[in-house]
Amino acid sequence: MGSLENNQPHYYLINGPDFLIEYDNVGFQNDGNPIHAILREKGSEFGEDLLKQHYLQSHK
């Protein structure tokens, strides 16, 4: 999701059978930086929005 242009916000979600990878480069600052990435193992904490928790705690 997002732009295909360099230095613009974008987001990827890779959903495998027992894992989920989120790559988030939302670009609120510094021309599309910083990058956040999360690897989640389904069955252990799946359903929690870890990326949202990170933004609420670290990007106020």
N, C-alpha and C positions, 0 to 999 in steps of 0.2 A: 504494500500500500504506500502511496506517496509518489514523489517525483522520481523520474528517471534521470534527471539532470544532476551534475556534480554539485556538492555542497548544498543540497536541498534535503528537507526532512523525508525520511522513509522508514518503513517498518516491515519486518519479515516474521513469519510464524512457520516453523517446520514442525509438523505433528506426526510423530512416528507411533508405532504400536504401543511402546512402553515409555516414551519420552516426548518432551515438548521443548523446543528451543524458540525463544523470543529474542529478536535482534531489533533494538529500537534506537533510531537516530532521529529524534524528533526536531532537533534544530531550533530550540528556543534561543540559543545563543551561538556565537562563533560559527556562523554559516553551516549549520547542520551538525554541530558537535556538542556535547560529547556523546559517545556511543554507550548504550547499556545492553547487556546480553545476559540471558538467564537460561540455564539448563534445568529442566524439571523432570523428575522421575514420576511417572504416573503411579498412583497407588500409595505413595508416601504422603504427599501434601497436595495432590492435584485438586484444584478447585479454589485454592487460595490465589489471590491476585498479587504475587510478589512484586511485580513491576510497579503496580499502583502503590503498594506499601512503601516501596523505595522512594517514589516521587513525593509522597506525603511526608515522609520523614526527612528527606535530604534536599528537597527542592521547594522550600516554602517561599 
